[in-house]
Amino acid sequence: MDMEKVLYQLDKSKFRSRFHLKEKEIDYIKEKGMKVIEEHAHDFVRKRLAPATILNDGKQTPMRGHPVFIAQHATATCCRGCLFKWYRIPKNIELTEEQQNYIVSLIMLWISKELSTSF
């Protein structure tokens, strides 16, 4: 799935398009660097999204507190319900490494675009 096209579609969503990085998150990214943010994204996706069964699915991703969390909501990669709705990735199956890498790439692309519009 073309990530630019996906981001364009997500930007049309009233809910998804309201998410943006604020100064606090931008400063955090500057402090940590994009490589560390990407490592965090891989970790969050692996632990909170990839398992076949998630006890608190739909509530596992906070709405704030980390740039990746905000990006997950903006890219509809915050829970298995959103993954199914937007990407047709079924619930109750473990995400493949390829799927996890796609999700992280999409999150990082969104963050990069946010950073480019904030300067």
ABEGO torsion letter per residue (X at the ends): XBAAAAAAAAAABAAAAABBBBAAAAAAAAAAEAAAAAAAAAAAAAAAAABABBAABGAABBABGBAAAAAAAAAGAABAAAAAAAAGBBBGBBBBAAAAAAAAAAAAAAAAAAAAAAX
